[in-house]
Amino acid sequence: MRHLCGFLGFVALVQGALGITNEFGWGDGGLLRHVAFLDGYELFASIALLLFAFALFGVSESMRNQEK
């Protein structure tokens, strides 16, 4: 479970970062721009994904500390 949280955190981090760079015109990536109901709110969703990624990393780290 710890590895799954770490992997999902990494995916959320990458997608959030790609979404932010896409919003500022620095890149052309990320899956959030393809989600229709987020039209106009991609930047906020990208920031939320970054926060979610850090929360998943915290959960993963907490699970690792409990295993010791």
Order of alpha helices (4+ residues) and beta strands (2+ residues): alpha-alpha
